């Protein structure tokens, strides 16, 4: 992003001026963004003028809503700096897009008369994908709960099906997965936006071997894991 002549006008972040990078899963897959990194800097000069700053946001709904990634970045003229966001666990369901936006601006009090470049390179959006697994047997109870909960499955031990109940007090993205003892994801039971309510989902383990498994719930505000036992 380039500003010539009078340079960047001093002020605050302008939501209409940004640099955007996008990533999405292949059809039939979900995408979990774990790490984001890029380098940033200003037009190479003989001194650091501290003209440009920026803020970084991401969204999975085309910026109907967004989340900040860290604080304010300061751009140097003498060297490039590195941005690193790790262990993010941002869930991008099948059919949705992950968008990363960088908003450069010149803060009040900075020197605005120098030609300026907001330079970004080596942009990496890294994560993992998993196939969508449809679940036919899910029901919702109409009463709206007051908090997030993941209940113990019943029956437990079980063979080959068991019911997992969970509660969400507000509209949110929900992912419920089952993992083996090594931590590998063996089945995705729920992976979508859910309205507030109490839900029952059936886990069918007919294709799995006897043993200890774990199931977890992940939302925008709540994460929890519990153990279940399959006995055949």
C-alpha positions, 0 to 999 in steps of 0.5 A: 500500500503506497502513499505519495506526495503528502504521505499518510494523513495523520489520524485514526484507523480507516475501516475502508483502507486495508490489505486483505488475504483469504483462505478457505477449505476445499469443498467437503472439508472444515479448516482450522487456522492455527498460525498466521505470520507475515513481515511488515515494514515501511519504505527503506530509508536512512532513519526510522520515521515512525509514520505508519502503524496498523491493526490486524483483524480476522473474520469468518463471515465476510466481516459481518463480525471480526476479531482483533489479532494482537495490538498495534503494529509499528512500521520501521524504515530500517528493517522489516518486523515479523508478526506471528500469531500461534495456537489460534484454533480458528474454526472455518466451517465448510463453505466459509472463508477465512479473511485476514485484514491489515489496516495501515494508518498514520497516527496523530503526531507522526511525520506525514510528509515522507513518501510511505509504503506499507510493505507486507511479505511472506504471508502465511495462513497455516492450519489443518483440514478435516472432512465433514461428517454428517450426523443424522441423529441430533435433536434439540430441546426447546428450553434455553440454558443459562450457560455452556455445558457438555454433559457426560455421555449416556450410556457409558460404557456403550456399544455401539451408540451413545448420546452426548448432550450439550447446552449453549446459551447463545447463537455460536459456532459449535464443533463436537469431535471424538478423539482416540487415545492418541489424540487423533480426531476420529469423527466430527459430530457437529460443526456448524452455527447453532441457535441457543438450546439443549442438544442431544447428538448420537455417536455411533462407534460401530466402525471403531475398536473397543477402548477409551475415547474422548469427546470435546466441544469447542465454541467461540467462548467455551471448550471442554473435553470428557472421556467415554469408553467403548466396550464391544 
